[in-house]
């Protein structure tokens, strides 16, 4: 677990998780993950970044992301995209994604797609 919050670190340690303390200056989870990797000083073929607000992500989704990266060695990153429930359409915390016919992301939005200005 990579965090800048000692309360989160303490909680994670109670169930045996490894914790890497990162700086408060990280603007997002991706920067925090990168800082943690730098602190570890190791190289990995694949890194899976699971955001702290998604602790119950299904293992099959994680496996799918890993398989997508293994199948495309030149890929820089992969992200899981699932179908949106109608009740989540207006929720700005649910990021929406438009994909092409190969399943590649074209763009992301916190608003409805398409959005009527």
N, C-alpha and C positions, 0 to 999 in steps of 0.2 A: 504494500500500500504506500503510495506517495502522497504526502500531505504536508501542509504548512501549519496545521493545527494540532497542538499537543493533546487536546482532548480526544480528537479522532485517533491519534497515534496510541494513546493510552487504552482506548476502547479496543482497538485492533490487537494490541499486544495481549489483552486478556484472553483472546481465543487463539493465540499463537501465531498471528500473522507477522510476517517480516514487514518492517516499516522503514521508509526512507524519508527523512525530513527534508523538505524543499523550501525555497525562499517564498516569501509572500508576494514577490514581484511577478510570479507566473500569472499571465493573463488568462490562461485556460488550461484545461486538462492535458492538451497536447504538449504545451510548454512544460508543464509539471512532469509529464512522462519523460520528456527529453532530458530534463535536468536530473531526474532520478537515474536514467540510463548513464549519463555522464558520471554521476557519483559512483555507480557500480563499476565503471571502468571496464566493462565487458562488451563484446560485440555479439549481437543476436541476429539470426537470419530473419526472424519474425517477432514482432512485438505486438501484443494485443492490449489496447488501451480501453479499459472498461471504466466508464465514468462512475463516480461515487453515487450519483442519483439513480443508477441503474443496477443495483446489486443483485437483482433477481433475473438478470438476462439469462435466457435459456441456453444451456450448454450447446445445443444444436446450432444456435446462431453463431456462437464463438467458433465452433468447428467449421461452419460455412465460411466465415471470414478467413480462417487459416487456410482452408482448402483453396479459396480463390487466390490468395497470395502465393501459395505453392504452385498453382497452375499458371501463374503469370509472373515469372521471376523478375521481369523488368518493372513490375508495378511498384510504385512508391508507397501506396497505401490502399486499403480497402475499407469500406464501411458497410455495416449491415443495414439493410432497408427492409422493412416489413410493411404489410398492408395496414392502412390507417383505418381505425374504427370511426364510424360516422360521428360518434359523440366526442371524438378528439379533434375534429377538423378545425374548430375555432381556437383550440388551445395553443397559445404561442410557445409553450414549453415543448410541444410536439413538433419537431422539425419535419417538414414535408419535403419529399424528393421527387424530382422528375427524372426518369431513366429512359435511355434509348432502347432500341430493340435488342441490344446485346446485354442489357441490364446495367449499363454504365451510367453513372450519375451525370446529368446535364446541369442541374442546378438545385439548390436547396432554398427553402423559405420557411420562416416561422408563421407567415400568413397563408391564407388560402391560395391555391394555385388553380386556375389563374386568379389574379386579384384585380378587382375592379376599382380603379382609382377614382 
